[in-house]
Amino acid sequence: MSGEVVNLRRVRKAKARTDHADKAAENRVRFGRTLADRQTQADIEAKASRHLDGHRLGPSAPGDD
């Protein structure tokens, strides 16, 4: 039963690094958005906000019926 001598600490750390890298890659796919996507979404939200503000009714004055 002669085999290669393995440092278990190094093996554990290497496995943890690969697991972390795999999870990071998965999160980039799931949650990552490009700068252009974020800016486009911000522009759409700003336009919608301006549109709603433009249709807002002003406060009514007391005594107006």
Secondary structure, DSSP 8 states (H G I E B T S, - for coil): -------HHHHHHHHHHHHHHHHHHHHHHHH---HHHHHHHHHHHHHHHHHHHHT------TT--
